[in-house]
Amino acid sequence: MNVKKILIAIVSITGSFASFGQSNLLNAKTPDQIGLKTAAQLISDNDKPLAYGYVHDRDVLMGKTTWEIIDLSEKINFALYFPIDTSNIGSDRRSLYDVLTKAMKNGKITEVYTDSYFNTKKSLQDIQASLTRIDTTDAGREQINAGNQISDEYILRQDLAAQDVTQYKIKGYWYFDKRQSELKYRLLGICPVTPDVYTMNSEEKDYIELFWVFFPAARDVLHEAKAFNDKNSAMPVSFDQILNSRRFNSVIYKEENVYGDRTIEEYMKDNAQNQLLESERVKEKIRNFEQDMWNY
């Protein structure tokens, strides 16, 4: 009898969360009604990302800033990459790149910078120039040389899309909170890495940092955007949860150091294996600090 009650409770809890997948899916009479939420659902969905606790400077016993690369070709990172084509998707799911660029165009994300030190802001016009390549065909150049107005059919326009994002670079801060005696991580910035739009058609592509977003200022947008949960589509997870809980695989490519924050590639040249080993060494050095705190 108790087992039966537990199963009923689990089913009821699962049903209450099912609305996060596709709202009104089981009650819709026509396809147009799928996705419509009741007033109660809209109120319950009006939540905010889990606020960061205040950390006093004197409570930070140890701190280390690291830069990492998230490779989107790895299966564990697919939630940040897909869907790349949203034309045939009925839900509101978008890739992380689409979420960021759409929020920037709508003015919801304004803390956008040229590099990971967040010193110089990058305008939407500057970003747009990196997203689009406009060129002319040979026939169009002939029209220009002849003094005629170029026809639209001879103008080539090529835009970067979500499928062109190969990596994300993130910047974060590892610190040991002596008040809670715990090693913690705080994500500071995220940056999509794409091919240079002018080298997309060449064999050797140049990859660039498109823009850096100050992560704490984008948490509200990333909390509203949901990624696909492969284990349970009725309970999608937000991008804010994925990134804050580090539900991805990454490789450290730089740590703050006395040499002007040089990258691992600069002093481990032409040896990818040694670069990976050095990345693991940096990671273990941070982890060992917490372990050493309990040795006496």
Secondary structure in CASP SS format (residue, H / E / C, confidence):
PFRMAT SS
TARGET T0000
AUTHOR 0000-0000-0000
METHOD secondary structure of the structure
MODEL  1
M C 1.00
N H 1.00
V H 1.00
K H 1.00
K H 1.00
I H 1.00
L H 1.00
I H 1.00
A H 1.00
I H 1.00
V H 1.00
S H 1.00
I H 1.00
T H 1.00
G H 1.00
S H 1.00
F H 1.00
A H 1.00
S H 1.00
F H 1.00
G C 1.00
Q C 1.00
S C 1.00
N C 1.00
L C 1.00
L C 1.00
N C 1.00
A C 1.00
K C 1.00
T C 1.00
P H 1.00
D H 1.00
Q H 1.00
I C 1.00
G C 1.00
L C 1.00
K C 1.00
T C 1.00
A H 1.00
A H 1.00
Q H 1.00
L H 1.00
I H 1.00
S H 1.00
D H 1.00
N C 1.00
D C 1.00
K C 1.00
P C 1.00
L C 1.00
A C 1.00
Y C 1.00
G C 1.00
Y C 1.00
V C 1.00
H C 1.00
D H 1.00
R H 1.00
D H 1.00
V E 1.00
L E 1.00
M E 1.00
G E 1.00
K E 1.00
T E 1.00
T E 1.00
W E 1.00
E E 1.00
I E 1.00
I E 1.00
D E 1.00
L C 1.00
S C 1.00
E C 1.00
K H 1.00
I H 1.00
N H 1.00
F H 1.00
A H 1.00
L H 1.00
Y H 1.00
F C 1.00
P C 1.00
I C 1.00
D C 1.00
T C 1.00
S C 1.00
N C 1.00
I C 1.00
G C 1.00
S C 1.00
D C 1.00
R C 1.00
R C 1.00
S C 1.00
L H 1.00
Y H 1.00
D H 1.00
V H 1.00
L H 1.00
T H 1.00
K H 1.00
A H 1.00
M H 1.00
K H 1.00
N C 1.00
G C 1.00
K C 1.00
I C 1.00
T C 1.00
E C 1.00
V E 1.00
Y E 1.00
T C 1.00
D C 1.00
S C 1.00
Y C 1.00
F C 1.00
N C 1.00
T C 1.00
K E 1.00
K C 1.00
S C 1.00
L H 1.00
Q H 1.00
D H 1.00
I H 1.00
Q H 1.00
A H 1.00
S H 1.00
L H 1.00
T E 1.00
R E 1.00
I E 1.00
D E 1.00
T E 1.00
T C 1.00
D H 1.00
A H 1.00
G H 1.00
R H 1.00
E H 1.00
Q H 1.00
I H 1.00
N H 1.00
A C 1.00
G C 1.00
N C 1.00
Q C 1.00
I C 1.00
S C 1.00
D H 1.00
E H 1.00
Y H 1.00
I E 1.00
L E 1.00
R E 1.00
Q E 1.00
D E 1.00
L C 1.00
A C 1.00
A H 1.00
Q H 1.00
D H 1.00
V C 1.00
T C 1.00
Q E 1.00
Y E 1.00
K E 1.00
I E 1.00
K E 1.00
G E 1.00
Y E 1.00
W E 1.00
Y E 1.00
F E 1.00
D E 1.00
K C 1.00
R C 1.00
Q C 1.00
S C 1.00
E E 1.00
L E 1.00
K E 1.00
Y E 1.00
R E 1.00
L E 1.00
L E 1.00
G E 1.00
I E 1.00
C E 1.00
P E 1.00
V E 1.00
T E 1.00
P E 1.00
D C 1.00
V C 1.00
Y C 1.00
T C 1.00
M C 1.00
N C 1.00
S C 1.00
E C 1.00
E C 1.00
K C 1.00
D C 1.00
Y E 1.00
I E 1.00
E E 1.00
L C 1.00
F C 1.00
W E 1.00
V E 1.00
F E 1.00
F H 1.00
P H 1.00
A H 1.00
A H 1.00
R H 1.00
D H 1.00
V H 1.00
L H 1.00
H H 1.00
E H 1.00
A C 1.00
K E 1.00
A E 1.00
F C 1.00
N C 1.00
D C 1.00
K C 1.00
N C 1.00
S C 1.00
A C 1.00
M C 1.00
P C 1.00
V E 1.00
S E 1.00
F H 1.00
D H 1.00
Q H 1.00
I H 1.00
L H 1.00
N H 1.00
S C 1.00
R C 1.00
R C 1.00
F C 1.00
N C 1.00
S C 1.00
V E 1.00
I E 1.00
Y E 1.00
K E 1.00
E E 1.00
E C 1.00
N C 1.00
V C 1.00
Y C 1.00
G C 1.00
D C 1.00
R C 1.00
T E 1.00
I H 1.00
E H 1.00
E H 1.00
Y H 1.00
M C 1.00
K C 1.00
D C 1.00
N C 1.00
A H 1.00
Q H 1.00
N H 1.00
Q H 1.00
L H 1.00
L H 1.00
E H 1.00
S H 1.00
E H 1.00
R H 1.00
V H 1.00
K H 1.00
E H 1.00
K H 1.00
I H 1.00
R H 1.00
N H 1.00
F H 1.00
E H 1.00
Q H 1.00
D H 1.00
M H 1.00
W C 1.00
N C 1.00
Y C 1.00
END
